[in-house]
């Protein structure tokens, strides 16, 4: 006999599968997006280089070593003279922000990342935990009046000249959240879901196709490839990854898995970079993966840095004590625009 729990699991998988088929059908019907993705500009240094930190899954009022990670981010940020910080989502645990006056914004962000080097613009996307609160609160200009560093949008483009960053709202892609009976999600601005995703993907295609930046970097909350607790995200592999490959994206950066990792694509130039270790980590479960693709994995707290020049990109991962764990260098011909 099949147990009730097994039957429930099969039912949820069947529902998710049907939702995915409906989503693919909706996407096939959409020819173009409603509007272009919003664009922001950020200048490089005088020498044309760019340095920034990447951190995710951090907002826990300083607990679970969030404050310790923030301290080391400040130190490394000063050494690298960073230009900005990228946040890969799950900015406020456990259920996002209640409203723009939620003290969690101060207690988990403004009062934690106090180092001089971190007083730069923060570019953030939403994670699944953020969707459990008032998503519009995190997107509100009211938060920028409280702390001008904060800039969070669902999906947007950051143009620095040398690199373009394409921030993608990945939570609506994931089928299981629609059948999650234990939590409420704020879907107000993403319904109907199929149309929302179809327009987002179309707008991303157009933007990537137009881009002439030396480096193309896509940022989302959920991993495309990961050996961590959550693993690969099938919906992103099916719907997002083909677009990244077709448009010569160099890096995909994400959080969601509370770890640090680097996986190289075996059939494209894409480097999959997970930086979701801004606070709670140490889940202890690691999935098997192709040894040729797997370059680095660390199941603990920390963050990532990136330095870009016209010819090179240098990636580095650091632990909660600021110790260098892994580095990787990518190079391109100086005359290349791809």
C-alpha positions, 0 to 999 in steps of 0.5 A, a space after each residue: 500500500 502507498 502511504 498517505 505522505 507518499 500520496 501527498 508527495 505524488 499529488 504535489 509533484 503532479 500539480 507542479 508538473 501541470 503548472 509548469 506545462 501551463 506556464 510554458 504554454 503561456 510563454 509561447 503565446 507572448 511575443 513581447 514584454 509590456 515594458 523594458 526593464 528599468 535601468 540604473 547607471 553606476 560608473 567604474 573607477 577612473 582606471 575603468 575597473 570595477 570591484 564589488 561584494 556579493 552576499 545573500 540570505 543575510 537578514 537575521 538581526 545580526 544573529 547566526 554570524 551575520 554581524 561577523 560576516 558584515 565585519 569581514 565584508 567591511 575589511 575586504 571591501 576597504 582592501 578592494 575599494 569596492 564600488 557597490 554591493 550585490 544582494 542575492 535575496 532573502 534579505 529579511 528573515 523569516 517572512 520579509 518585511 511587514 511594511 516600510 516601518 518594520 524595524 527589521 530594516 534597521 536591525 538587519 541592514 542599516 545597523 549591521 553593515 556599518 563599515 565605511 567601505 559598505 556605505 555604497 549602493 546596495 543592489 538587491 533582488 527579492 528571495 522566496 522569504 522576502 515574498 512571504 512578507 510585503 514585497 512592495 515594502 522592500 521595493 518602496 522608495 521610502 526605505 531609501 529615505 531611511 538608508 540611501 544605500 538600499 535599492 531593491 527591484 523585482 528585475 532590473 539592469 545595472 549598467 557600468 559600461 564595462 559590465 551589465 548586470 541583469 537582476 532577475 526575479 526568480 521566485 515566481 518561477 518556482 512551482 512549489 511555492 504555489 502549492 506551499 500550504 505552510 506559508 503565504 506569498 505576496 503574489 499581488 504584482 506577479 499575477 497572472 504568473 504565466 504572463 509575468 514570467 513570459 514578459 520578464 523572459 522576453 524583456 531579458 532576451 531583448 536587453 541581453 541581445 542589445 548589450 555590448 558590455 564586456 561582461 554580462 552578469 545575471 543575478 537571481 535568488 535561486 540557483 541554476 546549478 548547486 550541490 547544496 541543500 536546495 540543489 538545481 532549480 529545474 524551472 530555471 534550467 528549463 526557462 532561463 538557462 537557454 537564454 543565458 547560453 544563447 546570449 553569451 552570459 559570463 556569470 550567474 550569481 545567486 543565493 538561496 543555498 546557504 553556502 559558497 560555491 563555484 560550478 563551471 558550465 561544461 557546455 558554455 562559458 557560464 560560471 555558476 556562483 552561489 553566495 548565500 552564506 550571509 548568516 545561517 549556514 552549515 546545513 550539512 548536506 551536499 549532493 554529488 556533482 560532476 567533478 569537472 564542473 565542481 570547482 569549489 564548495 563551502 558549507 559555511 558563512 561568508 561572501 564573495 568578491 569580484 573585480 573586473 577589468 577590460 580583460 580579466 574577472 577575478 572571483 574570490 570567496 571568503 569565510 566568516 573570519 575573512 580567510 580567502 577560500 577560493 579564487 578564479 580568474 577569467 580572461 577575455 581579449 581586450 578587443 572583444 565585446 562579448 
